[in-house]
């Protein structure tokens, strides 16, 4: 009878333990479900943030690329691919410049060394002509502040460079024009008989033509009082 009572107590203890374990399992399942839900929400938020980031990068209008500390291309936005081609997974110096080593004076290398922002202007020959672009590099750090990658922004400055060159050419033309105008202040070879002027090419020109070519002055023709008197006398002598 005592053994039967003992067995019954054991069964009750086992049942109680089973119930406790079941309750603990239910708690674990509930906790696991909450964690799953939190993870799904975190993934959704991460994807939303990624989409926002990509939208912002696309809206910048500049080419954006990310390279790791070994100069391997990790990311390029569409604008960057349009400017230099798709080279994801390649080393930047090989994909962009077709070299077997890091470019001399690499701005990204400088950012890796000092963590600062560096700028550089370059040009590329394409089927559409020469394209000028500005590259801005900066470093990317992890939570511990260690540099783990670098980001480059590539901006097309062809229009600005062409405007600058056009401005420089205009300045040169203006200087040449001023130099030509200033020659009138020096010695001007003039024929003592017919009053023609010799230009810098050795040609003899009428005074009017020479002055009009070297200044903004224009000539109108009239007759002075002395010449009027001469003409009047000549007409009287002819009569």
C-alpha positions as a Python dict, from the first residue, in 0.01 Angstrom:
ca = {
    (1, 'X'): (0, 0, 0),
    (2, 'X'): (288, 231, 78),
    (3, 'X'): (450, 157, -261),
    (4, 'X'): (123, 238, -439),
    (5, 'X'): (93, 567, -249),
    (6, 'X'): (453, 651, -337),
    (7, 'X'): (390, 582, -703),
    (8, 'X'): (86, 806, -694),
    (9, 'X'): (293, 1089, -538),
    (10, 'X'): (553, 1040, -803),
    (11, 'X'): (293, 1063, -1077),
    (12, 'X'): (154, 1381, -925),
    (13, 'X'): (505, 1528, -905),
    (14, 'X'): (577, 1430, -1263),
    (15, 'X'): (247, 1577, -1379),
    (16, 'X'): (319, 1897, -1192),
    (17, 'X'): (667, 1916, -1345),
    (18, 'X'): (522, 1852, -1689),
    (19, 'X'): (270, 2130, -1643),
    (20, 'X'): (546, 2363, -1531),
    (21, 'X'): (757, 2272, -1831),
    (22, 'X'): (457, 2319, -2059),
    (23, 'X'): (397, 2663, -1910),
    (24, 'X'): (763, 2749, -1955),
    (25, 'X'): (747, 2628, -2316),
    (26, 'X'): (442, 2844, -2378),
    (27, 'X'): (628, 3141, -2236),
    (28, 'X'): (926, 3062, -2461),
    (29, 'X'): (699, 3027, -2763),
    (30, 'X'): (534, 3362, -2683),
    (31, 'X'): (874, 3522, -2634),
    (32, 'X'): (1001, 3367, -2958),
    (33, 'X'): (691, 3497, -3140),
    (34, 'X'): (754, 3846, -3004),
    (35, 'X'): (1118, 3827, -3113),
    (36, 'X'): (1013, 3708, -3461),
    (37, 'X'): (768, 3996, -3486),
    (38, 'X'): (1032, 4244, -3373),
    (39, 'X'): (1278, 4102, -3626),
    (40, 'X'): (1023, 4125, -3908),
    (41, 'X'): (947, 4484, -3811),
    (42, 'X'): (1322, 4561, -3794),
    (43, 'X'): (1372, 4413, -4143),
    (44, 'X'): (1083, 4621, -4278),
    (45, 'X'): (1226, 4935, -4118),
    (46, 'X'): (1573, 4850, -4251),
    (47, 'X'): (1434, 4798, -4602),
    (48, 'X'): (1242, 5125, -4575),
    (49, 'X'): (1557, 5307, -4464),
    (50, 'X'): (1753, 5142, -4743),
    (51, 'X'): (1492, 5249, -4998),
    (52, 'X'): (1496, 5604, -4858),
    (53, 'X'): (1876, 5613, -4869),
    (54, 'X'): (1883, 5484, -5227),
    (55, 'X'): (1619, 5741, -5326),
    (56, 'X'): (1822, 6020, -5169),
    (57, 'X'): (2140, 5900, -5340),
    (58, 'X'): (1957, 5879, -5674),
    (59, 'X'): (1810, 6228, -5628),
    (60, 'X'): (2152, 6385, -5566),
    (61, 'X'): (2235, 6376, -5935),
    (62, 'X'): (2597, 6283, -5857),
    (63, 'X'): (2763, 5948, -5913),
    (64, 'X'): (2810, 5769, -5581),
    (65, 'X'): (3037, 5470, -5521),
    (66, 'X'): (3165, 5289, -5211),
    (67, 'X'): (3500, 5108, -5194),
    (68, 'X'): (3640, 4898, -4909),
    (69, 'X'): (3984, 4967, -4761),
    (70, 'X'): (4133, 4736, -5026),
    (71, 'X'): (3981, 4957, -5300),
    (72, 'X'): (3725, 4697, -5411),
    (73, 'X'): (3402, 4853, -5541),
    (74, 'X'): (3112, 4760, -5313),
    (75, 'X'): (2839, 4984, -5452),
    (76, 'X'): (2763, 5216, -5744),
    (77, 'X'): (2443, 5410, -5804),
    (78, 'X'): (2303, 5437, -6155),
    (79, 'X'): (2450, 5782, -6218),
    (80, 'X'): (2798, 5656, -6129),
    (81, 'X'): (2757, 5364, -6368),
    (82, 'X'): (2656, 5607, -6642),
    (83, 'X'): (2972, 5812, -6587),
    (84, 'X'): (3235, 5538, -6553),
    (85, 'X'): (3060, 5208, -6622),
    (86, 'X'): (2952, 4919, -6400),
    (87, 'X'): (3256, 4790, -6206),
    (88, 'X'): (3101, 4646, -5888),
    (89, 'X'): (3326, 4376, -5740),
    (90, 'X'): (3636, 4508, -5920),
    (91, 'X'): (3924, 4710, -5780),
    (92, 'X'): (3856, 5076, -5853),
    (93, 'X'): (4200, 5147, -5999),
    (94, 'X'): (4159, 4857, -6241),
    (95, 'X'): (3795, 4916, -6329),
    (96, 'X'): (3808, 5295, -6356),
    (97, 'X'): (4166, 5362, -6468),
    (98, 'X'): (4272, 5020, -6605),
    (99, 'X'): (4579, 5007, -6383),
    (100, 'X'): (4732, 4724, -6179),
    (101, 'X'): (4802, 4936, -5875),
    (102, 'X'): (4653, 5220, -5672),
    (103, 'X'): (4672, 5547, -5865),
    (104, 'X'): (4943, 5791, -5765),
    (105, 'X'): (4800, 6069, -5549),
    (106, 'X'): (4472, 5878, -5505),
    (107, 'X'): (4228, 6102, -5318),
    (108, 'X'): (4053, 5799, -5164),
    (109, 'X'): (4388, 5676, -5031),
    (110, 'X'): (4435, 6013, -4863),
    (111, 'X'): (4091, 5984, -4703),
    (112, 'X'): (4185, 5639, -4571),
    (113, 'X'): (4502, 5785, -4417),
    (114, 'X'): (4372, 6102, -4252),
    (115, 'X'): (3994, 6055, -4251),
    (116, 'X'): (3940, 6392, -4420),
    (117, 'X'): (3753, 6496, -4734),
    (118, 'X'): (3962, 6530, -5051),
    (119, 'X'): (3876, 6669, -5395),
    (120, 'X'): (4025, 6606, -5737),
    (121, 'X'): (3941, 6703, -6096),
    (122, 'X'): (3988, 6462, -6386),
    (123, 'X'): (3873, 6416, -6744),
    (124, 'X'): (3780, 6122, -6961),
    (125, 'X'): (3775, 6088, -7341),
    (126, 'X'): (3446, 5942, -7463),
    (127, 'X'): (3265, 5903, -7794),
    (128, 'X'): (3085, 6229, -7710),
    (129, 'X'): (3411, 6416, -7651),
    (130, 'X'): (3606, 6512, -7341),
    (131, 'X'): (3413, 6491, -7013),
    (132, 'X'): (3541, 6673, -6705),
    (133, 'X'): (3437, 6561, -6358),
    (134, 'X'): (3514, 6637, -5994),
    (135, 'X'): (3565, 6355, -5744),
    (136, 'X'): (3501, 6409, -5372),
    (137, 'X'): (3621, 6134, -5137),
    (138, 'X'): (3555, 6073, -4769),
    (139, 'X'): (3594, 5784, -4525),
    (140, 'X'): (3325, 5564, -4370),
    (141, 'X'): (3366, 5444, -4010),
    (142, 'X'): (3208, 5167, -3804),
    (143, 'X'): (3058, 5203, -3455),
    (144, 'X'): (3409, 5186, -3303),
    (145, 'X'): (3529, 5473, -3518),
    (146, 'X'): (3747, 5254, -3742),
    (147, 'X'): (3770, 5339, -4113),
    (148, 'X'): (3616, 5044, -4297),
    (149, 'X'): (3538, 5191, -4639),
    (150, 'X'): (3542, 5506, -4848),
    (151, 'X'): (3274, 5689, -5043),
    (152, 'X'): (3323, 5885, -5364),
    (153, 'X'): (3093, 6142, -5519),
    (154, 'X'): (3154, 6207, -5889),
    (155, 'X'): (3012, 6527, -6036),
    (156, 'X'): (3006, 6615, -6407),
    (157, 'X'): (3163, 6962, -6442),
    (158, 'X'): (3205, 6961, -6822),
    (159, 'X'): (2971, 7256, -6870),
    (160, 'X'): (3155, 7459, -6605),
    (161, 'X'): (3498, 7375, -6748),
    (162, 'X'): (3388, 7465, -7101),
    (163, 'X'): (3255, 7798, -6972),
    (164, 'X'): (3586, 7862, -6794),
    (165, 'X'): (3787, 7784, -7109),
    (166, 'X'): (3556, 8003, -7317),
    (167, 'X'): (3610, 8283, -7066),
    (168, 'X'): (3988, 8238, -7083),
    (169, 'X'): (3980, 8246, -7465),
    (170, 'X'): (3770, 8563, -7453),
    (171, 'X'): (4021, 8724, -7216),
    (172, 'X'): (4305, 8634, -7455),
    (173, 'X'): (4113, 8786, -7747),
    (174, 'X'): (4044, 9102, -7549),
    (175, 'X'): (4411, 9133, -7456),
    (176, 'X'): (4510, 9094, -7821),
    (177, 'X'): (4254, 9358, -7919),
    (178, 'X'): (4388, 9594, -7653),
    (179, 'X'): (4742, 9537, -7772),
    (180, 'X'): (4636, 9628, -8126),
    (181, 'X'): (4462, 9941, -8000),
    (182, 'X'): (4766, 10035, -7794),
    (183, 'X'): (4987, 10029, -8106),
    (184, 'X'): (4824, 10355, -8209),
    (185, 'X'): (5002, 10517, -7916),
    (186, 'X'): (5344, 10427, -8051),
    (187, 'X'): (5529, 10507, -8373),
    (188, 'X'): (5305, 10465, -8680),
    (189, 'X'): (5481, 10442, -9020),
    (190, 'X'): (5313, 10690, -9254),
    (191, 'X'): (5394, 10778, -9614),
    (192, 'X'): (5503, 11143, -9632),
    (193, 'X'): (5352, 11178, -9977),
    (194, 'X'): (5016, 10990, -9986),
    (195, 'X'): (4965, 10965, -9608),
    (196, 'X'): (4905, 10587, -9617),
    (197, 'X'): (4995, 10387, -9303),
    (198, 'X'): (5197, 10065, -9298),
    (199, 'X'): (5044, 9792, -9076),
    (200, 'X'): (5231, 9522, -8883),
    (201, 'X'): (5208, 9290, -9186),
    (202, 'X'): (5386, 9536, -9409),
    (203, 'X'): (5082, 9644, -9608),
    (204, 'X'): (5008, 10010, -9680),
    (205, 'X'): (4652, 10117, -9600),
    (206, 'X'): (4450, 10436, -9609),
    (207, 'X'): (4445, 10616, -9276),
    (208, 'X'): (4072, 10555, -9244),
    (209, 'X'): (4101, 10180, -9290),
    (210, 'X'): (4394, 10148, -9050),
    (211, 'X'): (4221, 10341, -8773),
    (212, 'X'): (3892, 10156, -8820),
    (213, 'X'): (4070, 9816, -8794),
    (214, 'X'): (4259, 9911, -8479),
    (215, 'X'): (3994, 10113, -8295),
    (216, 'X'): (3619, 10137, -8267),
    (217, 'X'): (3619, 10469, -8453),
    (218, 'X'): (3431, 10511, -8782),
    (219, 'X'): (3491, 10783, -9041),
    (220, 'X'): (3242, 11014, -9207),
    (221, 'X'): (3358, 11240, -9490),
    (222, 'X'): (3319, 11612, -9527),
    (223, 'X'): (3534, 11902, -9653),
    (224, 'X'): (3728, 12150, -9441),
    (225, 'X'): (3721, 12532, -9501),
    (226, 'X'): (4076, 12536, -9648),
    (227, 'X'): (3988, 12270, -9902),
    (228, 'X'): (3664, 12449, -9988),
    (229, 'X'): (3867, 12760, -10061),
    (230, 'X'): (4107, 12564, -10283),
    (231, 'X'): (3821, 12408, -10478),
    (232, 'X'): (3657, 12748, -10523),
    (233, 'X'): (3981, 12898, -10661),
    (234, 'X'): (4034, 12602, -10894),
    (235, 'X'): (3681, 12643, -11028),
    (236, 'X'): (3738, 13016, -11082),
    (237, 'X'): (4066, 12951, -11266),
    (238, 'X'): (3895, 12698, -11490),
    (239, 'X'): (3633, 12959, -11585),
}
